[in-house]
Amino acid sequence: MRRAFLSYLYSRLLLVLAGFGNLKGNVEFWDIGKKQLISKFLAPDTTFLQWCPDGEHIVTATTAPRLRVSNGYRIWHYTGSLLHEVMTPTETELWQVMWLPVPEGRFEQKEISYKAVKSIATATPQEKAAVYRPPGAKGRPSPVKLHDEVKLTKQQMPAVQDPEKVKRSLSKKLDQIEKLKEQRAAGKVLEKNQVAKIETEEALRKELEELEL
């Protein structure tokens, strides 16, 4: 499976690997401690993925401005079960989705389970998702061969991202947010995506705090 996204939950040694963008939306959950695949499913057209503070769930979303159609979000359990789905009305755009912050230690850490919880729907769509192309690329052959898949063995499983690199990345994003806040305080009118970026500050700080434990 080709991958373009990785998210590591350090506190539980859970890893999400996914193929978004021009890939068809494969999502895999791995138990890093045992080096075993827990679940896999499809989440086509995903532009955003984030762990829930409880360490049990993720939210995937299709948001503007990356995609302006079929916007909405879904909540999944790491065992691959779809638990909740909300799609926006036609002609309505969804710009951001995020979990509400909670105090540290609010959720009890549970043992990793390989048994799927009850789902509201089949987590793996049967229809093949269409490939998104930018407006200027419509009608032209794609230079990239899409949806190539390979089997991921334990030996092939990619190394977990270095926590220090993740910290540096989070710190860089927080620095950018501080600059945007200074510009707003000085009277500058910010773009929608810049305002949305500022609103992620609390979640980013929470993630950074978890890595520093």
N, C-alpha and C positions, 0 to 999 in steps of 0.2 A: 504493500500500500504506500503510495506517495503521500508525504506529510508536509504540511506548511504551518503547523501550529503545535505548540507544546506547552502544557501547564502542569507544574509540579506542586503537589500539596505536601510540603515538607513535614508537617506535623503528623501525617498519617502514612507517609511513604506511598502515596498514590500519584500516578502519572496519567495525564490525558494526552493522547496523540491524535491529531486530526488532520484532515485534508480539506481545507476551505479554499475560497477564492475560485480559481479555475478548476479545482478538483471537485469531486462530486459529493463531498461531505461525510466521508467515513470518520467515525469517532471510536477510539479504543481506550479502555481503562486498563491500566496495568498495576499489579501489586509489585512494587519494587523490591520489597523484602524477600518475596518468594520468586520474583522474576516470572510471574505467571499472568496471562491475560485473564481479566475478570469478565469483560463484556465488550461487545462492539455493536454499533448501530449506525444508521444514516441520519444526518441532520443537514439536508440540502440547503444551500443559499445562506448558510450561517455567516454572519459578519462579526459576531461577538460571542465570547464564552467566558464565564466567570464561576469560580467555586463559591458555594454558599459558606458562610462562616461555620456551619455545623459540620463541615467536612463530609457530608453524606450526599449532597446534591450539587448540581450545576445548573446554570441557566444558559441557554443558547438563544440568540436573537438574530433576526434579519432587520437591519436598521438603515435609515437614510443618513447621510447622502450616498453611501456605497451602493445600496439598492433602494429604489423608491417604490417597488411593488412587492406585494405579499409580505408586508412588514408584520412583525409579531414576535412573540417569545414562547419558549417551551422550558419546562423544568423537568429534569431527569434525575433519577437515582443512579449512583455509580455502577449498579448492577445492570444498567441498560434499560430500565423501565421508564417510560414516559408517564409523568404524573400530572402534568398540567399544561394547558395550551391556550394561548390568547392571540388571536389574529386581529389586526386593526381593520376598521371598515375600509372599503374601497375609496381611493383618493385621499386616504389619511396616512401620514407618515409617522413612523416611530423613530425618534432620534437617539434615545438612550434607555438602557435598562441597567439597574444595579440593585444589589442587595442592601437592605438597611443595615447600618453598622450595629453591632451588639457588643456588650462588655466582654472583655477577655475572660475565659473560663465559663462562659454562659452554657456551653454545650459539653456534655460528657463524651469523651472519646470512646468509640465502640470498636469491637473487633471487626476486622475486614471480613465481609461475607461474600460468598460466591453464589448465593441463592437469590434470584431476581425477586424483587418485591412486586406486588400487584400493579399492573399497568392499566392506564385508561385506554390504550390503543396499542396496536402492533408497533413496536419501536423501529422496525425496519421496513420502510416503504417498498412496495414491489415495483412501482413505476420508476423508470430511469429518469433522473433529474436532468433538465435541460441545462446546457452550458451557458452561463452568462457571458455576453460579449459587450464591450463598450460600444456606444452608438456609432463611433467612427469605424469600428471593425466589422459591423454587420455586413453580410454578403461576401465577406472575404474568408478564404480558408485560414484556419488557425495554424500558426507556425509551431505550436506546441502540441505534442501528442498527449491527449488528456486521458485521465482515468486509468492509467497503467497501474497494475497492482502486482505486488510481490508478497510472498508469505514472510511474516516476521517471526523468526525463531528466537529462542532465548539468547543464542549467541549473537544474533543480529540486532537485538534490542539496543537502541541508542543510549549513550551515556546520559545520566541525569544532568541537567543544566547546573552549572556551578552557582551555588547560592550567592557567592560574592558578586558574580556578574549580574545576577538578578537584583541584588541590592543597589548596585551602581546604576542599573537601568531605572529602578524605581526612584532613586534619588534625582536622577536627571529629569524625569517626568515632573517630580515635585518642584524642582528648580524652575522649570518652564511654567508651571502653574503660578508660582510666586511672581514671576515676571508679568504674567497676564493679569494678576490681581493688582499689581502696581500700576499697570497701564489703565485698568478700569478705574482705579482710585484717582488717577490723574485726569479722568474725564473722557478717555477714549472709549468709543462704542465698539464692543467686541462682536465678532461673528458668532453665529449659533454654535458652531463646532468648538470655538474657544470657550464659550460659556459652559458647554457640556463637559469640556476638559476640566474646568475648575471644579465642577460638581463631583468629579471622581477623586478629589483630593483625600477625603476621609478614608475611602476604601484603599487607596494607595498607601496611606500612612499605616493603616491596619495591617496590610500585607507586609510592609517593611518591618513593623514591630514583631510580627510572627517569625520572620526570618532571623531577627536579632535575639530571639529567646535562646 
